Amino acid sequence: MNIFPRSAWSTALLASLTVATGSCSDVAIERCVERAMNLGGAKDGAKQGFELIDLSSREVWLTRDWDPEEFSNFSLPPDWIMWRKNDPRTSAVDSGSFRHSPDCASGEFTYMTALGREFLHVVNLQNFGEVSAETQGLIRAVTLTKHHETQWEAGTVLRVLTDPDGQRYLLIARTWPVPQQDPTLPDGWTLEEITLEAPFTFALDGEVQVLRMDNEDSFQGPLPKDLEIPVGG
C-alpha cells in the first residue's frame, strides 16, 4: 500500500480540499465482519494491487480486481470528488495478509462494494506525506495505521533501507511498471540486499512509517532494533 505518487499528491490534495465532499452513488459498506480477503503476494502470482484514497476520512481501500492498463485508464465518477487513485503497486513481499481492518477487532474486516468491485479497508492515514530537508527532498514520509503481516521464504533477497540513526525499513511495494533504476539515497542512508537463510515474518502492526523514494519504491517500518533477520552466509 502506498498513497499518492510523488508527482501528483500535493496538487491533488490541495485541489480536493477546496471543494465540499460529494455523495458517492451505488456504494455499500460492511463494517467489521469476520471474513478475510485473500490478497496473496508475489510468490502467489498476486502481484498488483489497486488503491482508492478517501481524502475526507483518510481511509485507503484496496482491491485486486483490476489490471494495470485498465486502472490507468479509469477515471473516478464526478461525485467522487474527495477520492483519488493511488498509482498501481506491485508486491515485493512473498506473501502477506491483513490481520484486521483499522478500527476493527482482530479477524474482522471492513468492505466496500463500489464501481463494480469489492474493496478492503486496509489503512488509515495520519498524514498525506512530508518531505524533509534532512532527506534532501528525496524521500516522502507518510505515517499511517495498518495491521499487515508480511512473509518471505528462505532464499528471498530482501532490500533493507537504513537511515542515519540505524532505523531499518523493508521494501514492501514498488510502482508498476517496476522501475529499472535504484532509488537515490540521501546522505547517510544505506541500501543493502540480504539473502534469507530461513523463512522470515514481520508484522507492520499499528503505526507505520512509509518512505516513498524518488523511484516510487516503498520502504516500510521501522523494524525493532533488536529484530534479527535470518541472513545467509
CYANA upper distance limits for C-alpha pairs under 8 A (distance plus 0.5 A):
  1 MET  CA     49 GLY  CA      8.26
  1 MET  CA     51 GLU  CA      7.92
  1 MET  CA     89 ARG  CA      7.73
  1 MET  CA    173 ALA  CA      7.47
  2 ASN  CA     86 ASN  CA      7.58
  2 ASN  CA     89 ARG  CA      8.24
  2 ASN  CA    173 ALA  CA      8.33
  2 ASN  CA    210 VAL  CA      7.94
  2 ASN  CA    212 ARG  CA      8.33
  2 ASN  CA    218 SER  CA      7.45
  3 ILE  CA      9 TRP  CA      8.42
  3 ILE  CA     53 ILE  CA      7.96
  3 ILE  CA     86 ASN  CA      6.09
  3 ILE  CA     87 ASP  CA      8.42
  3 ILE  CA    128 PHE  CA      8.08
  4 PHE  CA      8 ALA  CA      7.04
  4 PHE  CA      9 TRP  CA      5.23
  4 PHE  CA     85 LYS  CA      7.97
  4 PHE  CA     86 ASN  CA      5.59
  4 PHE  CA     87 ASP  CA      7.27
  5 PRO  CA      9 TRP  CA      6.39
  5 PRO  CA     86 ASN  CA      7.17
  5 PRO  CA     87 ASP  CA      6.59
  5 PRO  CA    216 GLU  CA      7.55
  6 ARG  CA    140 ARG  CA      8.11
  6 ARG  CA    212 ARG  CA      8.25
  6 ARG  CA    214 ASP  CA      8.09
  6 ARG  CA    216 GLU  CA      7.82
  8 ALA  CA     12 ALA  CA      6.54
  9 TRP  CA     13 LEU  CA      6.58
  9 TRP  CA    128 PHE  CA      8.45
 10 SER  CA     14 LEU  CA      6.61
 11 THR  CA     15 ALA  CA      6.61
 12 ALA  CA     16 SER  CA      6.57
 12 ALA  CA     84 ARG  CA      8.15
 13 LEU  CA     17 LEU  CA      6.69
 13 LEU  CA     55 LEU  CA      8.11
 14 LEU  CA     18 THR  CA      7.22
 15 ALA  CA     19 VAL  CA      7.98
 16 SER  CA     55 LEU  CA      8.35
 16 SER  CA     81 ILE  CA      7.23
 16 SER  CA     82 MET  CA      6.32
 17 LEU  CA     82 MET  CA      8.26
 19 VAL  CA     81 ILE  CA      8.26
 20 ALA  CA     81 ILE  CA      8.48
 20 ALA  CA     82 MET  CA      8.39
 21 THR  CA     56 SER  CA      7.89
 21 THR  CA     80 TRP  CA      8.39
 21 THR  CA     81 ILE  CA      6.90
 21 THR  CA     82 MET  CA      6.25
 22 GLY  CA     79 ASP  CA      5.62
 22 GLY  CA     80 TRP  CA      6.66
 22 GLY  CA     81 ILE  CA      6.49
 22 GLY  CA     82 MET  CA      7.64
 23 SER  CA     79 ASP  CA      6.24
 23 SER  CA     80 TRP  CA      7.37
 24 CYS  CA     79 ASP  CA      6.17
 24 CYS  CA     80 TRP  CA      6.16
 25 SER  CA     79 ASP  CA      8.19
 26 ASP  CA    114 ALA  CA      6.73
 26 ASP  CA    115 LEU  CA      8.16
 27 VAL  CA    112 MET  CA      7.35
 27 VAL  CA    113 THR  CA      6.25
 27 VAL  CA    114 ALA  CA      5.33
 27 VAL  CA    115 LEU  CA      8.35
 28 ALA  CA    112 MET  CA      6.12
 28 ALA  CA    113 THR  CA      5.61
 28 ALA  CA    114 ALA  CA      7.22
 29 ILE  CA    110 THR  CA      7.73
 29 ILE  CA    111 TYR  CA      6.17
 29 ILE  CA    112 MET  CA      4.98
 29 ILE  CA    113 THR  CA      6.93
 30 GLU  CA    110 THR  CA      6.04
 30 GLU  CA    111 TYR  CA      5.63
 30 GLU  CA    112 MET  CA      6.95
 31 ARG  CA    104 CYS  CA      8.50
 31 ARG  CA    109 PHE  CA      7.13
 31 ARG  CA    110 THR  CA      4.77
 31 ARG  CA    111 TYR  CA      6.93
 32 CYS  CA    101 SER  CA      7.86
 32 CYS  CA    104 CYS  CA      5.88
 32 CYS  CA    105 ALA  CA      7.83
 32 CYS  CA    108 GLU  CA      5.25
 32 CYS  CA    109 PHE  CA      5.06
 32 CYS  CA    110 THR  CA      5.33
 33 VAL  CA    108 GLU  CA      5.49
 33 VAL  CA    109 PHE  CA      5.74
 33 VAL  CA    110 THR  CA      6.86
 34 GLU  CA    107 GLY  CA      6.46
 34 GLU  CA    108 GLU  CA      5.08
 34 GLU  CA    109 PHE  CA      6.81
 35 ARG  CA    107 GLY  CA      8.07
 35 ARG  CA    108 GLU  CA      7.10
 35 ARG  CA    109 PHE  CA      6.90
 36 ALA  CA    107 GLY  CA      7.80
 36 ALA  CA    108 GLU  CA      7.85
 36 ALA  CA    109 PHE  CA      7.00
 37 MET  CA    120 LEU  CA      7.95
 38 ASN  CA     97 SER  CA      7.61
 39 LEU  CA     46 ALA  CA      7.45
 39 LEU  CA     64 ARG  CA      7.89
 39 LEU  CA     96 GLY  CA      7.71
 39 LEU  CA     97 SER  CA      6.97
 40 GLY  CA     44 ASP  CA      6.10
 40 GLY  CA     45 GLY  CA      8.09
 40 GLY  CA     46 ALA  CA      6.03
 40 GLY  CA     95 SER  CA      5.80
 40 GLY  CA     96 GLY  CA      6.39
 40 GLY  CA     97 SER  CA      7.50
 41 GLY  CA     45 GLY  CA      7.03
 41 GLY  CA     46 ALA  CA      5.57
 41 GLY  CA     47 LYS  CA      6.52
 41 GLY  CA     91 SER  CA      6.56
 41 GLY  CA     92 ALA  CA      8.23
 41 GLY  CA     93 VAL  CA      6.36
 41 GLY  CA     94 ASP  CA      5.68
 41 GLY  CA     95 SER  CA      4.51
 41 GLY  CA     96 GLY  CA      6.47
 42 ALA  CA     46 ALA  CA      6.19
 42 ALA  CA     47 LYS  CA      5.62
 42 ALA  CA     90 THR  CA      8.43
 42 ALA  CA     91 SER  CA      6.18
 42 ALA  CA     92 ALA  CA      6.90
 42 ALA  CA     93 VAL  CA      6.41
 42 ALA  CA     94 ASP  CA      5.35
 42 ALA  CA     95 SER  CA      6.84
 43 LYS  CA     93 VAL  CA      8.39
 43 LYS  CA     94 ASP  CA      5.33
 43 LYS  CA     95 SER  CA      6.85
 44 ASP  CA     94 ASP  CA      7.91
 44 ASP  CA     95 SER  CA      7.43
 46 ALA  CA     64 ARG  CA      8.38
 46 ALA  CA     91 SER  CA      8.40
 47 LYS  CA     89 ARG  CA      8.47
 47 LYS  CA     90 THR  CA      5.50
 47 LYS  CA     91 SER  CA      5.86
 48 GLN  CA     64 ARG  CA      7.20
 48 GLN  CA     67 ASP  CA      8.11
 48 GLN  CA     68 PRO  CA      7.99
 48 GLN  CA     88 PRO  CA      7.17
 48 GLN  CA     89 ARG  CA      5.92
 48 GLN  CA     90 THR  CA      4.83
 48 GLN  CA     91 SER  CA      6.99
 48 GLN  CA    176 TRP  CA      8.23
 49 GLY  CA     62 LEU  CA      7.20
 49 GLY  CA     63 THR  CA      6.59
 49 GLY  CA     64 ARG  CA      5.64
 49 GLY  CA     88 PRO  CA      6.71
 49 GLY  CA     89 ARG  CA      5.82
 49 GLY  CA     90 THR  CA      6.73
 49 GLY  CA     91 SER  CA      8.12
 50 PHE  CA     62 LEU  CA      6.16
 50 PHE  CA     63 THR  CA      5.92
 50 PHE  CA     64 ARG  CA      6.65
 50 PHE  CA     65 ASP  CA      8.34
 50 PHE  CA     66 TRP  CA      7.59
 50 PHE  CA     71 PHE  CA      8.10
 50 PHE  CA     86 ASN  CA      7.53
 50 PHE  CA     87 ASP  CA      7.85
 50 PHE  CA     88 PRO  CA      5.87
 50 PHE  CA     89 ARG  CA      7.09
 51 GLU  CA     60 VAL  CA      7.04
 51 GLU  CA     61 TRP  CA      5.90
 51 GLU  CA     62 LEU  CA      5.02
 51 GLU  CA     63 THR  CA      6.99
 51 GLU  CA     85 LYS  CA      6.66
 51 GLU  CA     86 ASN  CA      5.89
 51 GLU  CA     87 ASP  CA      8.13
 51 GLU  CA     88 PRO  CA      7.97
 52 LEU  CA     60 VAL  CA      6.36
 52 LEU  CA     61 TRP  CA      5.76
 52 LEU  CA     62 LEU  CA      7.19
 52 LEU  CA     83 TRP  CA      7.23
 52 LEU  CA     84 ARG  CA      6.30
 52 LEU  CA     85 LYS  CA      5.25
 52 LEU  CA     86 ASN  CA      6.56
 53 ILE  CA     58 ARG  CA      7.35
 53 ILE  CA     59 GLU  CA      6.44
 53 ILE  CA     60 VAL  CA      5.09
 53 ILE  CA     61 TRP  CA      6.89
 53 ILE  CA     83 TRP  CA      5.92
 53 ILE  CA     84 ARG  CA      5.71
 53 ILE  CA     85 LYS  CA      6.74
 53 ILE  CA     86 ASN  CA      7.53
 54 ASP  CA     58 ARG  CA      5.88
 54 ASP  CA     59 GLU  CA      5.77
 54 ASP  CA     60 VAL  CA      6.87
 54 ASP  CA     82 MET  CA      6.53
 54 ASP  CA     83 TRP  CA      5.11
 54 ASP  CA     84 ARG  CA      7.30
 55 LEU  CA     59 GLU  CA      7.64
 55 LEU  CA     82 MET  CA      5.91
 55 LEU  CA     83 TRP  CA      6.31
 55 LEU  CA     84 ARG  CA      8.01
 56 SER  CA     82 MET  CA      6.70
 56 SER  CA     83 TRP  CA      8.50
 58 ARG  CA    124 ASN  CA      6.15
 58 ARG  CA    125 LEU  CA      5.62
 58 ARG  CA    126 GLN  CA      7.95
 59 GLU  CA    121 HIS  CA      7.49
 59 GLU  CA    122 VAL  CA      8.26
 59 GLU  CA    123 VAL  CA      6.35
 59 GLU  CA    124 ASN  CA      5.22
 59 GLU  CA    125 LEU  CA      6.85
 60 VAL  CA    121 HIS  CA      6.47
 60 VAL  CA    122 VAL  CA      6.48
 60 VAL  CA    123 VAL  CA      5.53
 60 VAL  CA    124 ASN  CA      6.81
 60 VAL  CA    125 LEU  CA      8.05
 61 TRP  CA    112 MET  CA      8.46
 61 TRP  CA    119 PHE  CA      6.08
 61 TRP  CA    120 LEU  CA      5.78
 61 TRP  CA    121 HIS  CA      5.01
 61 TRP  CA    122 VAL  CA      6.39
 61 TRP  CA    123 VAL  CA      7.74
 62 LEU  CA    119 PHE  CA      5.63
 62 LEU  CA    120 LEU  CA      5.60
 62 LEU  CA    121 HIS  CA      6.95
 62 LEU  CA    122 VAL  CA      7.12
 63 THR  CA    117 ARG  CA      8.08
 63 THR  CA    118 GLU  CA      6.99
 63 THR  CA    119 PHE  CA      5.35
 63 THR  CA    120 LEU  CA      6.96
 65 ASP  CA    117 ARG  CA      7.05
 65 ASP  CA    118 GLU  CA      8.19
 66 TRP  CA     70 GLU  CA      6.93
 66 TRP  CA     71 PHE  CA      6.52
 67 ASP  CA     71 PHE  CA      6.55
 68 PRO  CA     72 SER  CA      6.54
 68 PRO  CA     88 PRO  CA      6.76
 68 PRO  CA    176 TRP  CA      7.99
 69 GLU  CA     73 ASN  CA      6.80
 70 GLU  CA     74 PHE  CA      6.64
 71 PHE  CA     88 PRO  CA      8.04
 72 SER  CA     87 ASP  CA      8.46
 72 SER  CA     88 PRO  CA      8.31
 76 LEU  CA     80 TRP  CA      6.78
 76 LEU  CA     83 TRP  CA      8.30
 76 LEU  CA     84 ARG  CA      8.23
 77 PRO  CA     81 ILE  CA      8.48
 87 ASP  CA    175 THR  CA      7.35
 87 ASP  CA    176 TRP  CA      8.13
 88 PRO  CA    175 THR  CA      6.54
 88 PRO  CA    176 TRP  CA      6.02
 89 ARG  CA    173 ALA  CA      6.81
 89 ARG  CA    174 ARG  CA      6.07
 89 ARG  CA    175 THR  CA      5.10
 89 ARG  CA    176 TRP  CA      5.94
 90 THR  CA    173 ALA  CA      6.14
 90 THR  CA    174 ARG  CA      5.78
 90 THR  CA    175 THR  CA      6.52
 90 THR  CA    176 TRP  CA      6.51
 90 THR  CA    178 VAL  CA      8.14
 91 SER  CA    172 ILE  CA      6.87
 91 SER  CA    173 ALA  CA      5.14
 91 SER  CA    174 ARG  CA      7.01
 92 ALA  CA    171 LEU  CA      6.96
 92 ALA  CA    172 ILE  CA      5.48
 92 ALA  CA    173 ALA  CA      5.39
 92 ALA  CA    174 ARG  CA      7.27
 93 VAL  CA    150 THR  CA      6.91
 93 VAL  CA    151 GLN  CA      6.97
 93 VAL  CA    152 TRP  CA      6.84
 93 VAL  CA    172 ILE  CA      6.37
 93 VAL  CA    173 ALA  CA      7.88
 94 ASP  CA    150 THR  CA      8.23
 94 ASP  CA    151 GLN  CA      6.43
 94 ASP  CA    152 TRP  CA      5.46
 94 ASP  CA    153 GLU  CA      7.24
 95 SER  CA    150 THR  CA      6.74
 95 SER  CA    151 GLN  CA      5.71
 95 SER  CA    152 TRP  CA      7.13
 96 GLY  CA    148 HIS  CA      7.71
 96 GLY  CA    149 GLU  CA      5.95
 96 GLY  CA    150 THR  CA      4.94
 96 GLY  CA    151 GLN  CA      6.12
 97 SER  CA    148 HIS  CA      6.42
 97 SER  CA    149 GLU  CA      5.86
 97 SER  CA    150 THR  CA      7.30
 98 PHE  CA    122 VAL  CA      7.92
 98 PHE  CA    147 HIS  CA      6.14
 98 PHE  CA    148 HIS  CA      4.91
 98 PHE  CA    149 GLU  CA      6.46
 99 ARG  CA    106 SER  CA      6.66
 99 ARG  CA    107 GLY  CA      6.36
 99 ARG  CA    108 GLU  CA      8.36
 99 ARG  CA    147 HIS  CA      5.99
 99 ARG  CA    148 HIS  CA      6.59
 99 ARG  CA    149 GLU  CA      7.38
100 HIS  CA    104 CYS  CA      6.77
100 HIS  CA    105 ALA  CA      7.10
100 HIS  CA    106 SER  CA      5.79
100 HIS  CA    107 GLY  CA      5.66
100 HIS  CA    108 GLU  CA      5.64
100 HIS  CA    109 PHE  CA      5.83
100 HIS  CA    122 VAL  CA      8.42
100 HIS  CA    147 HIS  CA      6.62
101 SER  CA    105 ALA  CA      8.34
101 SER  CA    108 GLU  CA      7.02
101 SER  CA    109 PHE  CA      5.28
101 SER  CA    110 THR  CA      6.50
101 SER  CA    120 LEU  CA      8.30
101 SER  CA    121 HIS  CA      6.25
101 SER  CA    122 VAL  CA      5.93
101 SER  CA    123 VAL  CA      7.80
101 SER  CA    146 LYS  CA      7.68
101 SER  CA    147 HIS  CA      7.51
102 PRO  CA    121 HIS  CA      7.81
102 PRO  CA    122 VAL  CA      7.15
102 PRO  CA    123 VAL  CA      6.83
102 PRO  CA    124 ASN  CA      7.06
102 PRO  CA    145 THR  CA      7.50
102 PRO  CA    146 LYS  CA      6.58
102 PRO  CA    147 HIS  CA      7.77
104 CYS  CA    108 GLU  CA      6.20
104 CYS  CA    109 PHE  CA      7.05
104 CYS  CA    110 THR  CA      8.21
109 PHE  CA    120 LEU  CA      7.79
109 PHE  CA    121 HIS  CA      7.73
110 THR  CA    120 LEU  CA      6.60
110 THR  CA    121 HIS  CA      6.04
111 TYR  CA    118 GLU  CA      7.27
111 TYR  CA    119 PHE  CA      6.08
111 TYR  CA    120 LEU  CA      5.28
111 TYR  CA    121 HIS  CA      6.62
112 MET  CA    118 GLU  CA      6.26
112 MET  CA    119 PHE  CA      5.55
112 MET  CA    120 LEU  CA      7.00
112 MET  CA    121 HIS  CA      8.08
113 THR  CA    117 ARG  CA      6.22
113 THR  CA    118 GLU  CA      5.04
113 THR  CA    119 PHE  CA      6.76
114 ALA  CA    118 GLU  CA      6.99
114 ALA  CA    119 PHE  CA      8.19
122 VAL  CA    146 LYS  CA      6.72
122 VAL  CA    147 HIS  CA      8.22
123 VAL  CA    144 LEU  CA      7.20
123 VAL  CA    145 THR  CA      6.19
123 VAL  CA    146 LYS  CA      5.46
124 ASN  CA    144 LEU  CA      6.21
124 ASN  CA    145 THR  CA      5.69
124 ASN  CA    146 LYS  CA      7.27
125 LEU  CA    142 VAL  CA      8.28
125 LEU  CA    143 THR  CA      6.97
125 LEU  CA    144 LEU  CA      4.85
125 LEU  CA    145 THR  CA      6.88
126 GLN  CA    142 VAL  CA      8.13
126 GLN  CA    143 THR  CA      5.88
126 GLN  CA    144 LEU  CA      5.47
126 GLN  CA    145 THR  CA      7.75
127 ASN  CA    142 VAL  CA      6.62
127 ASN  CA    143 THR  CA      6.36
127 ASN  CA    144 LEU  CA      7.59
128 PHE  CA    142 VAL  CA      6.57
128 PHE  CA    143 THR  CA      8.31
129 GLY  CA    140 ARG  CA      6.23
129 GLY  CA    141 ALA  CA      5.67
129 GLY  CA    142 VAL  CA      4.78
129 GLY  CA    143 THR  CA      7.78
130 GLU  CA    140 ARG  CA      5.79
130 GLU  CA    141 ALA  CA      5.72
130 GLU  CA    142 VAL  CA      7.03
131 VAL  CA    135 THR  CA      7.91
131 VAL  CA    137 GLY  CA      6.11
131 VAL  CA    138 LEU  CA      7.99
131 VAL  CA    139 ILE  CA      6.57
131 VAL  CA    140 ARG  CA      5.11
131 VAL  CA    141 ALA  CA      6.92
132 SER  CA    136 GLN  CA      7.40
132 SER  CA    137 GLY  CA      6.54
132 SER  CA    139 ILE  CA      8.13
132 SER  CA    140 ARG  CA      8.05
133 ALA  CA    137 GLY  CA      6.42
134 GLU  CA    186 PRO  CA      8.46
135 THR  CA    139 ILE  CA      6.48
135 THR  CA    186 PRO  CA      5.68
135 THR  CA    187 ASP  CA      7.87
136 GLN  CA    186 PRO  CA      6.60
138 LEU  CA    184 THR  CA      7.41
138 LEU  CA    185 LEU  CA      7.59
138 LEU  CA    186 PRO  CA      7.06
138 LEU  CA    213 MET  CA      6.73
138 LEU  CA    214 ASP  CA      6.10
139 ILE  CA    211 LEU  CA      6.65
139 ILE  CA    212 ARG  CA      6.14
139 ILE  CA    213 MET  CA      5.37
139 ILE  CA    214 ASP  CA      6.96
140 ARG  CA    211 LEU  CA      6.23
140 ARG  CA    212 ARG  CA      5.65
140 ARG  CA    213 MET  CA      7.19
141 ALA  CA    209 GLN  CA      7.14
141 ALA  CA    210 VAL  CA      6.18
141 ALA  CA    211 LEU  CA      5.19
141 ALA  CA    212 ARG  CA      6.92
142 VAL  CA    209 GLN  CA      6.33
142 VAL  CA    210 VAL  CA      5.57
142 VAL  CA    211 LEU  CA      7.01
142 VAL  CA    212 ARG  CA      8.43
143 THR  CA    207 GLU  CA      7.42
143 THR  CA    208 VAL  CA      6.33
143 THR  CA    209 GLN  CA      5.34
143 THR  CA    210 VAL  CA      6.83
144 LEU  CA    207 GLU  CA      6.20
144 LEU  CA    208 VAL  CA      5.92
144 LEU  CA    209 GLN  CA      7.12
144 LEU  CA    210 VAL  CA      8.14
145 THR  CA    205 ASP  CA      8.07
145 THR  CA    206 GLY  CA      5.60
145 THR  CA    207 GLU  CA      5.11
145 THR  CA    208 VAL  CA      6.44
146 LYS  CA    204 LEU  CA      7.39
146 LYS  CA    205 ASP  CA      6.37
146 LYS  CA    206 GLY  CA      5.91
146 LYS  CA    207 GLU  CA      7.32
146 LYS  CA    208 VAL  CA      7.64
147 HIS  CA    203 ALA  CA      7.68
147 HIS  CA    204 LEU  CA      6.35
147 HIS  CA    205 ASP  CA      4.74
147 HIS  CA    206 GLY  CA      6.40
148 HIS  CA    203 ALA  CA      6.20
148 HIS  CA    204 LEU  CA      5.55
148 HIS  CA    205 ASP  CA      6.46
149 GLU  CA    201 THR  CA      7.65
149 GLU  CA    202 PHE  CA      6.50
149 GLU  CA    203 ALA  CA      4.73
149 GLU  CA    204 LEU  CA      6.62
149 GLU  CA    205 ASP  CA      8.04
150 THR  CA    201 THR  CA      6.19
150 THR  CA    202 PHE  CA      5.86
150 THR  CA    203 ALA  CA      6.45
150 THR  CA    204 LEU  CA      8.07
151 GLN  CA    199 PRO  CA      7.94
151 GLN  CA    200 PHE  CA      6.32
151 GLN  CA    201 THR  CA      4.95
151 GLN  CA    202 PHE  CA      7.06
152 TRP  CA    156 THR  CA      7.03
152 TRP  CA    199 PRO  CA      6.18
152 TRP  CA    200 PHE  CA      5.67
152 TRP  CA    201 THR  CA      6.87
153 GLU  CA    196 LEU  CA      7.89
153 GLU  CA    198 ALA  CA      7.26
153 GLU  CA    199 PRO  CA      4.97
153 GLU  CA    200 PHE  CA      7.01
154 ALA  CA    195 THR  CA      8.32
154 ALA  CA    196 LEU  CA      5.57
154 ALA  CA    197 GLU  CA      5.63
154 ALA  CA    198 ALA  CA      4.80
154 ALA  CA    199 PRO  CA      5.16
154 ALA  CA    200 PHE  CA      7.96
155 GLY  CA    195 THR  CA      6.21
155 GLY  CA    196 LEU  CA      5.54
155 GLY  CA    197 GLU  CA      6.43
155 GLY  CA    198 ALA  CA      7.80
156 THR  CA    195 THR  CA      6.18
156 THR  CA    196 LEU  CA      6.12
157 VAL  CA    193 GLU  CA      6.65
157 VAL  CA    194 ILE  CA      5.90
157 VAL  CA    195 THR  CA      4.89
157 VAL  CA    196 LEU  CA      6.90
158 LEU  CA    170 LEU  CA      7.76
158 LEU  CA    171 LEU  CA      7.76
158 LEU  CA    193 GLU  CA      6.00
158 LEU  CA    194 ILE  CA      5.77
158 LEU  CA    195 THR  CA      6.77
158 LEU  CA    196 LEU  CA      7.86
159 ARG  CA    170 LEU  CA      6.57
159 ARG  CA    171 LEU  CA      6.08
159 ARG  CA    191 LEU  CA      7.36
159 ARG  CA    192 GLU  CA      6.24
159 ARG  CA    193 GLU  CA      5.13
159 ARG  CA    194 ILE  CA      7.12
160 VAL  CA    168 ARG  CA      6.95
160 VAL  CA    169 TYR  CA      6.17
160 VAL  CA    170 LEU  CA      5.40
160 VAL  CA    171 LEU  CA      7.00
160 VAL  CA    191 LEU  CA      6.19
160 VAL  CA    192 GLU  CA      5.93
160 VAL  CA    193 GLU  CA      6.89
160 VAL  CA    194 ILE  CA      8.18
160 VAL  CA    219 PHE  CA      8.49
161 LEU  CA    168 ARG  CA      6.11
161 LEU  CA    169 TYR  CA      5.57
161 LEU  CA    170 LEU  CA      6.87
161 LEU  CA    171 LEU  CA      8.14
161 LEU  CA    189 TRP  CA      7.77
161 LEU  CA    190 THR  CA      6.33
161 LEU  CA    191 LEU  CA      5.07
161 LEU  CA    192 GLU  CA      7.22
161 LEU  CA    219 PHE  CA      7.60
162 THR  CA    166 GLY  CA      6.20
162 THR  CA    167 GLN  CA      5.98
162 THR  CA    168 ARG  CA      4.99
162 THR  CA    169 TYR  CA      6.86
162 THR  CA    189 TRP  CA      6.21
162 THR  CA    190 THR  CA      5.76
162 THR  CA    191 LEU  CA      6.91
163 ASP  CA    167 GLN  CA      5.93
163 ASP  CA    168 ARG  CA      7.21
163 ASP  CA    188 GLY  CA      7.22
163 ASP  CA    189 TRP  CA      5.20
163 ASP  CA    190 THR  CA      7.25
164 PRO  CA    188 GLY  CA      5.58
164 PRO  CA    189 TRP  CA      6.09
167 GLN  CA    222 PRO  CA      6.42
167 GLN  CA    223 LEU  CA      7.46
167 GLN  CA    225 LYS  CA      7.64
168 ARG  CA    221 GLY  CA      7.31
168 ARG  CA    222 PRO  CA      5.82
168 ARG  CA    223 LEU  CA      5.99
168 ARG  CA    225 LYS  CA      8.39
169 TYR  CA    219 PHE  CA      5.93
169 TYR  CA    220 GLN  CA      5.51
169 TYR  CA    221 GLY  CA      5.22
169 TYR  CA    222 PRO  CA      5.58
169 TYR  CA    223 LEU  CA      6.69
170 LEU  CA    219 PHE  CA      5.55
170 LEU  CA    220 GLN  CA      5.90
170 LEU  CA    221 GLY  CA      7.04
170 LEU  CA    222 PRO  CA      8.47
170 LEU  CA    223 LEU  CA      8.49
171 LEU  CA    217 ASP  CA      7.64
171 LEU  CA    218 SER  CA      6.34
171 LEU  CA    219 PHE  CA      4.78
171 LEU  CA    220 GLN  CA      6.99
172 ILE  CA    218 SER  CA      6.44
172 ILE  CA    219 PHE  CA      6.25
172 ILE  CA    220 GLN  CA      6.93
173 ALA  CA    217 ASP  CA      6.81
173 ALA  CA    218 SER  CA      5.74
173 ALA  CA    219 PHE  CA      7.81
174 ARG  CA    178 VAL  CA      6.72
174 ARG  CA    179 PRO  CA      8.38
174 ARG  CA    216 GLU  CA      6.90
174 ARG  CA    217 ASP  CA      5.11
174 ARG  CA    218 SER  CA      6.48
175 THR  CA    179 PRO  CA      7.65
175 THR  CA    216 GLU  CA      6.35
175 THR  CA    217 ASP  CA      6.95
179 PRO  CA    215 ASN  CA      7.11
181 GLN  CA    215 ASN  CA      7.64
182 ASP  CA    215 ASN  CA      7.43
183 PRO  CA    213 MET  CA      6.47
183 PRO  CA    214 ASP  CA      6.30
183 PRO  CA    215 ASN  CA      5.76
183 PRO  CA    216 GLU  CA      8.45
183 PRO  CA    217 ASP  CA      7.77
184 THR  CA    213 MET  CA      7.97
184 THR  CA    214 ASP  CA      7.01
184 THR  CA    215 ASN  CA      8.24
185 LEU  CA    189 TRP  CA      6.46
185 LEU  CA    190 THR  CA      7.57
185 LEU  CA    191 LEU  CA      8.50
194 ILE  CA    231 VAL  CA      6.92
194 ILE  CA    232 GLY  CA      8.11
195 THR  CA    231 VAL  CA      6.27
195 THR  CA    232 GLY  CA      6.08
196 LEU  CA    200 PHE  CA      8.01
196 LEU  CA    229 ILE  CA      7.97
196 LEU  CA    230 PRO  CA      6.00
196 LEU  CA    231 VAL  CA      5.26
196 LEU  CA    232 GLY  CA      5.93
197 GLU  CA    230 PRO  CA      6.13
197 GLU  CA    231 VAL  CA      5.88
197 GLU  CA    232 GLY  CA      4.92
197 GLU  CA    233 GLY  CA      8.32
198 ALA  CA    230 PRO  CA      6.36
198 ALA  CA    231 VAL  CA      8.23
199 PRO  CA    230 PRO  CA      8.23
200 PHE  CA    229 ILE  CA      7.65
200 PHE  CA    230 PRO  CA      7.58
204 LEU  CA    208 VAL  CA      6.93
204 LEU  CA    220 GLN  CA      8.40
204 LEU  CA    221 GLY  CA      7.22
208 VAL  CA    220 GLN  CA      7.34
208 VAL  CA    221 GLY  CA      6.27
208 VAL  CA    222 PRO  CA      7.77
209 GLN  CA    220 GLN  CA      6.17
209 GLN  CA    221 GLY  CA      5.98
209 GLN  CA    222 PRO  CA      7.18
210 VAL  CA    218 SER  CA      6.96
210 VAL  CA    219 PHE  CA      6.37
210 VAL  CA    220 GLN  CA      5.09
210 VAL  CA    221 GLY  CA      7.35
211 LEU  CA    218 SER  CA      6.12
211 LEU  CA    219 PHE  CA      5.62
211 LEU  CA    220 GLN  CA      6.65
212 ARG  CA    216 GLU  CA      6.08
212 ARG  CA    217 ASP  CA      6.28
212 ARG  CA    218 SER  CA      5.25
212 ARG  CA    219 PHE  CA      7.12
213 MET  CA    217 ASP  CA      5.82
213 MET  CA    218 SER  CA      6.98
213 MET  CA    219 PHE  CA      8.40
223 LEU  CA    227 LEU  CA      7.24
